């Protein structure tokens, strides 16, 4: 009896399992059929983005905006008379889409087919197209740059899918593009195409406001283009930076491009070489070498170095001045910067030694990326580490800007340190409400910054940078004329540069310009680049009220008051009244001979170096042909 019950139970379980399995199998089959059916009905899915965020300048002027365009497509599954009738209607609504052209697009297709992409339609055209059976329209926003070439390399451009590919469009693509919505096209039960859409999230796009000023930018680009064409150069670059906040007020390279037609231009024109391409800075780096000497107390502003009459042998090479006629003897540190002496800078570097110089380079973050919001920024090239054994010739070259490669944005940041009193700030293309300047960012003392500023004012008003002088203003700056690295190695041509800033203004800002490979009308920094900086700086000071000046200017004498800087004249210049003995103290031999010849007196010299004593006191009336005894002694160097 028990066996029969057990057997019956087992048969029941088996039959139950068969029934359940069959039901499950039928359910799986039905589900697969359902999915297959759904798949067969689905024919297109796209991700659509809302209007891309606008890009504005610091004053709210539009730089990158959107316009509505449309993509038109169809599904030529049933190409009957009615279908072709709809195509004819479309050609009448949009005349540029001729019926023969539309017919040729669909003849050999039975899946969705593009009829036109990114076409501009009026509201009336759009409404008429929506009434056509089997013709679909997708609304898109197309990026437009209303100012064309203006700020092009900074703004960048977008691809066909409105994704940023360069510049700010790339680096801030996530903020500008926002979140997408999914649009699906399926067939209904009667085979008619329908669409539905779902939004992925409620987060939208954001506008981006740049630190750049449209008016300053336009002026900068105009003067830069003028200079590149005048000097028949390969290209040029210029930038303006707020020295206290790090905000970039203007920046560009020329030649440039139109981002509305980006694909028509070479990659060389589309990149912001001011940030991406390193070059040997040349003499504009001498300012950092001198700063290092003052910070490490290796020398003072008045310390004198013997400059070897313009030519100095280092290892098996000769270090010479830029001009062969320059036969400098004793120059102060300030005069070395003023006259841009290669030999004098080498002497400073030899006293400083490479480890200390490298420490200063690291503080200024040379050969390091600034972090500016541009794709492809270069960090530059500096081969030697702090504790490397650097040969004397290499140290000499590095001290005056050869054998080291920096970007223009790095040099703009470095001079901002001097302009703002010793603080390192991060360059930024974005407008900020609060200053980035923080006490912990100080890298040199305020005293050193002031001394270097005075030297740079003297370099402009009495030295190599006279073409940057602006009436009624004190301008600090430095010229650079560096050999240009050729594509296949070695050197070919020059890079002329100038970097400077006005002193005693409401807002401290630094301007830099360089011309790469000028081949006509000069190649020196003072001739080629200084006039660009002068014109840009003049525009800012004269046209922008928020940069109102506190210029020191003596209208009667028509001379700018250089404060203490004017008192610190070069060793080659000594004022004297006619008929009276001048002051020879501090002059070198060459200057003594020149001055003596001017006042027609004879010299009896003794010793070597600079004048420490003269037999006839300065201010004594001259009686006929006087004979003056002067004593030379070697100068005392700071420890």
Secondary structure, DSSP 4 states (H G I P E B T S, - for coil): -HHHHHHHHHHHHHHHHHHHHHHHHHHHHHHHHHHHHHHHHEEEEEEEE-PPPPEE-TTS-EEEEEEEEEEEEEE-SS--HHHHHHHHHHHHHSTTS-HHHHHHHHTT--SEEEEEEEE---HHHHHHHHTSTTEEEEEEEEEE-TTTTTTHHHH--B-TTS-B-SHHHHHTHHHHH--EEEEEEEE-TTS-EEEEEEES-S-----EEBS--HHHHHHHHHHHHHHHHHTT-SEEEEEEEETTT-BEEEEEEES---GGGGGGS-HHHHS-HHHH--B--GGGGHHHHHHHHHHTTS--TT-EEE-GGGEEEETTEEEE-SSTT----EEEHHHHHHTT-HHHHHHHHHHH-HHHHHHHHHHTTTTS----S-TT----B----TTS---HHHHHHHHTTSS-BB-HHHHHHHHHHHHTTSB----BSB--SS----GGGB-S-HHHHHHHHHHHHHHHHSSTTGGG--TTSEEEEEEEEEEEEPTTSSEEEEEEEEEEEEESBSS-EEEEEEEES--SS--SHHHHTHHHHHHHHHHHHHH-GGG-B---EETTTTEE--THHHHS--TT-----TTB----TT-BHHHHHHHHHHHT-EEEEEESSEEEEESS-TTPBP-SS-EEEEEEEPPPPP-
